[in-house]
């Protein structure tokens, strides 16, 4: 294993992580996180610009030229903390207790963002004339609708000819300890909303056929029984989960005039979203629930498994610096990698333990936080110095 971080290195990442956590950047707010980072990266020699879209702040920092181009991807926004009285300490007043740093964003993902900055500063100081390109893309719209963040920046990168060869995303990928799991792909996410219309009426006189809940019963059961035999060695089978069933006026003597069934599909690359939509529509038609309409929104296409040198470089860094054999995985939710992976760009996610993300008393172990900058620096070095040739030809 590599040498442990010095006290100065520990203090540096802790200080920056705490400064970022203290800024209440509830999506889509940035609360000054990106200007703070921009100043540091400009001082380190990076070209920095803001690409703001609507009310969303996006930061792009870049150094070097040509291939290989490794892009670090992250976000400065966080989810709302909920009632602050439920927290052991205020969510935007970072506090260390028993070797653990608490605060909203401690794991998802201000610690990773701080580590990205420290890693870039150290890498550029040691290798000012490195081959290829290293860049950092941050957004304040990952935890929200994700319309004006990375999704909006990618077309601009394409137009400028600045798309990366590979992306390292700092999302909290680890399960029990830092580096035990790395994400090499993600399932897609599809939101479906089925509306079945009936006739509102008095329960004493209504015709059962007019009640959309009665008509939807068999169909709802069929949705729950759907089976998708499309898994492989990298991805589990596609799954459908009903998330909401809504009907009625709130009165117990009035039949509903409309029923809404909300469901989510997590699909793998073996089944396209249009094929799933066709299957669901045929299922509805066969059930004949009456007057119906289906809203279908693809919030993320599946991608992976990552190819090229990046997965191996990440696994080697985890082995050499953390003494752990990382498990490649494609589980979990979505990330901003979904805007690069489906374009054929290898994406790997590596970050803190995700056990407390979006929860009250979100936290990260200090001993793991202080390892992140060195880990990310090693990956940058592996991709730009020794991994460059294979990356450029992949």
Helices and strands as residue ranges (DSSP letters): H 7-21, H 33-43, E 47-50, E 58-64, E 69-75, G 84-86, E 95-97, E 100-102, H 110-126, E 133-139, H 150-160, E 166-169, E 181-183, E 185-186, E 188-197, E 201-202, G 208-210, H 212-225, E 239-247, E 254-255, E 258-267, H 273-287, E 291-300, E 303-304, H 310-317, I 318-322, E 327-329, G 336-339, G 341-343, E 346-349, E 363-365, H 366-381, I 382-386, H 388-393
